Amino acid sequence: MPAPELQTQLEQLRNQLSEGTPLTDEERASLLAIARDIEARLERDGAEPDDSLVDGVNLAVERFEVSHPGMAMTLRNIMQSLASMGI
């Protein structure tokens, strides 16, 4: 199970957020909510599909792809980890 890899990717996302990446308060809150949702999912240790979680990450990738490509790459890696876990 790639949970440790996913934890590392979540930490990268948090680091990017704390490094002062220029984001609106809404964007920052949205990304933090995604990270919290993923962590809550990992704590439940369930691997059943969760379309709303995956859709949220996918929308974030699309939203940040042009303005913040590094963050979008981290989010893509998170999506791949979720997919490989069956979530």
Biotite code that builds the C-alpha atoms (Angstrom):
import biotite.structure as struc

atoms = struc.array([
    struc.Atom([0.000, 0.000, 0.000], chain_id="A", res_id=1, res_name="MET", atom_name="CA", element="C"),
    struc.Atom([1.514, 3.346, -1.022], chain_id="A", res_id=2, res_name="PRO", atom_name="CA", element="C"),
    struc.Atom([0.290, 5.190, 2.100], chain_id="A", res_id=3, res_name="ALA", atom_name="CA", element="C"),
    struc.Atom([3.840, 6.256, 3.115], chain_id="A", res_id=4, res_name="PRO", atom_name="CA", element="C"),
    struc.Atom([4.383, 7.678, -0.370], chain_id="A", res_id=5, res_name="GLU", atom_name="CA", element="C"),
    struc.Atom([1.073, 9.500, -0.140], chain_id="A", res_id=6, res_name="LEU", atom_name="CA", element="C"),
    struc.Atom([2.048, 10.884, 3.279], chain_id="A", res_id=7, res_name="GLN", atom_name="CA", element="C"),
    struc.Atom([5.274, 12.198, 1.726], chain_id="A", res_id=8, res_name="THR", atom_name="CA", element="C"),
    struc.Atom([3.324, 13.849, -1.082], chain_id="A", res_id=9, res_name="GLN", atom_name="CA", element="C"),
    struc.Atom([0.932, 15.433, 1.397], chain_id="A", res_id=10, res_name="LEU", atom_name="CA", element="C"),
    struc.Atom([3.928, 16.774, 3.304], chain_id="A", res_id=11, res_name="GLU", atom_name="CA", element="C"),
    struc.Atom([5.275, 18.245, 0.042], chain_id="A", res_id=12, res_name="GLN", atom_name="CA", element="C"),
    struc.Atom([1.932, 19.952, -0.511], chain_id="A", res_id=13, res_name="LEU", atom_name="CA", element="C"),
    struc.Atom([1.963, 21.371, 3.010], chain_id="A", res_id=14, res_name="ARG", atom_name="CA", element="C"),
    struc.Atom([5.546, 22.584, 2.514], chain_id="A", res_id=15, res_name="ASN", atom_name="CA", element="C"),
    struc.Atom([4.566, 24.323, -0.697], chain_id="A", res_id=16, res_name="GLN", atom_name="CA", element="C"),
    struc.Atom([1.693, 26.006, 1.121], chain_id="A", res_id=17, res_name="LEU", atom_name="CA", element="C"),
    struc.Atom([3.916, 27.122, 3.999], chain_id="A", res_id=18, res_name="SER", atom_name="CA", element="C"),
    struc.Atom([6.667, 28.445, 1.695], chain_id="A", res_id=19, res_name="GLU", atom_name="CA", element="C"),
    struc.Atom([4.527, 31.430, 0.860], chain_id="A", res_id=20, res_name="GLY", atom_name="CA", element="C"),
    struc.Atom([3.281, 30.294, -2.523], chain_id="A", res_id=21, res_name="THR", atom_name="CA", element="C"),
    struc.Atom([1.128, 33.227, -3.690], chain_id="A", res_id=22, res_name="PRO", atom_name="CA", element="C"),
    struc.Atom([-2.401, 31.919, -3.268], chain_id="A", res_id=23, res_name="LEU", atom_name="CA", element="C"),
    struc.Atom([-5.671, 33.505, -2.331], chain_id="A", res_id=24, res_name="THR", atom_name="CA", element="C"),
    struc.Atom([-7.112, 32.599, 1.059], chain_id="A", res_id=25, res_name="ASP", atom_name="CA", element="C"),
    struc.Atom([-9.772, 30.555, -0.743], chain_id="A", res_id=26, res_name="GLU", atom_name="CA", element="C"),
    struc.Atom([-7.183, 28.597, -2.747], chain_id="A", res_id=27, res_name="GLU", atom_name="CA", element="C"),
    struc.Atom([-5.082, 27.914, 0.339], chain_id="A", res_id=28, res_name="ARG", atom_name="CA", element="C"),
    struc.Atom([-8.137, 26.797, 2.323], chain_id="A", res_id=29, res_name="ALA", atom_name="CA", element="C"),
    struc.Atom([-9.228, 24.520, -0.516], chain_id="A", res_id=30, res_name="SER", atom_name="CA", element="C"),
    struc.Atom([-5.835, 22.802, -0.684], chain_id="A", res_id=31, res_name="LEU", atom_name="CA", element="C"),
    struc.Atom([-5.655, 22.397, 3.086], chain_id="A", res_id=32, res_name="LEU", atom_name="CA", element="C"),
    struc.Atom([-9.149, 20.870, 3.060], chain_id="A", res_id=33, res_name="ALA", atom_name="CA", element="C"),
    struc.Atom([-8.072, 18.385, 0.376], chain_id="A", res_id=34, res_name="ILE", atom_name="CA", element="C"),
    struc.Atom([-5.035, 17.398, 2.469], chain_id="A", res_id=35, res_name="ALA", atom_name="CA", element="C"),
    struc.Atom([-7.209, 16.954, 5.580], chain_id="A", res_id=36, res_name="ARG", atom_name="CA", element="C"),
    struc.Atom([-9.744, 14.848, 3.649], chain_id="A", res_id=37, res_name="ASP", atom_name="CA", element="C"),
    struc.Atom([-7.002, 12.571, 2.341], chain_id="A", res_id=38, res_name="ILE", atom_name="CA", element="C"),
    struc.Atom([-5.458, 12.178, 5.792], chain_id="A", res_id=39, res_name="GLU", atom_name="CA", element="C"),
    struc.Atom([-8.856, 11.376, 7.286], chain_id="A", res_id=40, res_name="ALA", atom_name="CA", element="C"),
    struc.Atom([-9.324, 8.781, 4.579], chain_id="A", res_id=41, res_name="ARG", atom_name="CA", element="C"),
    struc.Atom([-5.946, 7.214, 5.379], chain_id="A", res_id=42, res_name="LEU", atom_name="CA", element="C"),
    struc.Atom([-6.801, 7.084, 9.081], chain_id="A", res_id=43, res_name="GLU", atom_name="CA", element="C"),
    struc.Atom([-9.964, 5.137, 8.257], chain_id="A", res_id=44, res_name="ARG", atom_name="CA", element="C"),
    struc.Atom([-7.709, 2.781, 6.274], chain_id="A", res_id=45, res_name="ASP", atom_name="CA", element="C"),
    struc.Atom([-10.440, 2.201, 3.737], chain_id="A", res_id=46, res_name="GLY", atom_name="CA", element="C"),
    struc.Atom([-9.620, 1.701, 0.104], chain_id="A", res_id=47, res_name="ALA", atom_name="CA", element="C"),
    struc.Atom([-13.098, 1.873, -1.380], chain_id="A", res_id=48, res_name="GLU", atom_name="CA", element="C"),
    struc.Atom([-13.447, 4.396, -4.208], chain_id="A", res_id=49, res_name="PRO", atom_name="CA", element="C"),
    struc.Atom([-14.266, 7.952, -3.196], chain_id="A", res_id=50, res_name="ASP", atom_name="CA", element="C"),
    struc.Atom([-15.279, 9.946, -6.247], chain_id="A", res_id=51, res_name="ASP", atom_name="CA", element="C"),
    struc.Atom([-15.697, 13.222, -4.362], chain_id="A", res_id=52, res_name="SER", atom_name="CA", element="C"),
    struc.Atom([-12.145, 13.074, -3.006], chain_id="A", res_id=53, res_name="LEU", atom_name="CA", element="C"),
    struc.Atom([-10.643, 12.221, -6.394], chain_id="A", res_id=54, res_name="VAL", atom_name="CA", element="C"),
    struc.Atom([-12.791, 14.863, -8.113], chain_id="A", res_id=55, res_name="ASP", atom_name="CA", element="C"),
    struc.Atom([-11.603, 17.482, -5.632], chain_id="A", res_id=56, res_name="GLY", atom_name="CA", element="C"),
    struc.Atom([-7.948, 16.684, -6.297], chain_id="A", res_id=57, res_name="VAL", atom_name="CA", element="C"),
    struc.Atom([-8.564, 16.611, -10.052], chain_id="A", res_id=58, res_name="ASN", atom_name="CA", element="C"),
    struc.Atom([-10.258, 20.020, -9.966], chain_id="A", res_id=59, res_name="LEU", atom_name="CA", element="C"),
    struc.Atom([-7.340, 21.411, -7.969], chain_id="A", res_id=60, res_name="ALA", atom_name="CA", element="C"),
    struc.Atom([-4.891, 20.088, -10.573], chain_id="A", res_id=61, res_name="VAL", atom_name="CA", element="C"),
    struc.Atom([-6.838, 21.852, -13.312], chain_id="A", res_id=62, res_name="GLU", atom_name="CA", element="C"),
    struc.Atom([-7.094, 25.040, -11.269], chain_id="A", res_id=63, res_name="ARG", atom_name="CA", element="C"),
    struc.Atom([-3.375, 25.307, -10.512], chain_id="A", res_id=64, res_name="PHE", atom_name="CA", element="C"),
    struc.Atom([-1.898, 23.787, -13.663], chain_id="A", res_id=65, res_name="GLU", atom_name="CA", element="C"),
    struc.Atom([-1.003, 27.106, -15.288], chain_id="A", res_id=66, res_name="VAL", atom_name="CA", element="C"),
    struc.Atom([-0.496, 29.401, -12.303], chain_id="A", res_id=67, res_name="SER", atom_name="CA", element="C"),
    struc.Atom([1.334, 26.974, -9.989], chain_id="A", res_id=68, res_name="HIS", atom_name="CA", element="C"),
    struc.Atom([2.778, 24.070, -12.017], chain_id="A", res_id=69, res_name="PRO", atom_name="CA", element="C"),
    struc.Atom([4.834, 22.697, -9.110], chain_id="A", res_id=70, res_name="GLY", atom_name="CA", element="C"),
    struc.Atom([1.764, 22.450, -6.915], chain_id="A", res_id=71, res_name="MET", atom_name="CA", element="C"),
    struc.Atom([-0.198, 20.891, -9.784], chain_id="A", res_id=72, res_name="ALA", atom_name="CA", element="C"),
    struc.Atom([2.541, 18.246, -10.149], chain_id="A", res_id=73, res_name="MET", atom_name="CA", element="C"),
    struc.Atom([2.326, 17.422, -6.448], chain_id="A", res_id=74, res_name="THR", atom_name="CA", element="C"),
    struc.Atom([-1.447, 17.108, -6.749], chain_id="A", res_id=75, res_name="LEU", atom_name="CA", element="C"),
    struc.Atom([-1.062, 14.817, -9.788], chain_id="A", res_id=76, res_name="ARG", atom_name="CA", element="C"),
    struc.Atom([1.271, 12.599, -7.775], chain_id="A", res_id=77, res_name="ASN", atom_name="CA", element="C"),
    struc.Atom([-1.313, 12.496, -4.991], chain_id="A", res_id=78, res_name="ILE", atom_name="CA", element="C"),
    struc.Atom([-3.973, 11.461, -7.530], chain_id="A", res_id=79, res_name="MET", atom_name="CA", element="C"),
    struc.Atom([-1.747, 8.658, -8.817], chain_id="A", res_id=80, res_name="GLN", atom_name="CA", element="C"),
    struc.Atom([-1.162, 7.399, -5.289], chain_id="A", res_id=81, res_name="SER", atom_name="CA", element="C"),
    struc.Atom([-4.880, 7.465, -4.540], chain_id="A", res_id=82, res_name="LEU", atom_name="CA", element="C"),
    struc.Atom([-5.557, 5.549, -7.754], chain_id="A", res_id=83, res_name="ALA", atom_name="CA", element="C"),
    struc.Atom([-2.947, 2.929, -6.956], chain_id="A", res_id=84, res_name="SER", atom_name="CA", element="C"),
    struc.Atom([-4.576, 2.476, -3.540], chain_id="A", res_id=85, res_name="MET", atom_name="CA", element="C"),
    struc.Atom([-7.955, 1.968, -5.189], chain_id="A", res_id=86, res_name="GLY", atom_name="CA", element="C"),
    struc.Atom([-9.399, 5.184, -3.823], chain_id="A", res_id=87, res_name="ILE", atom_name="CA", element="C"),
])
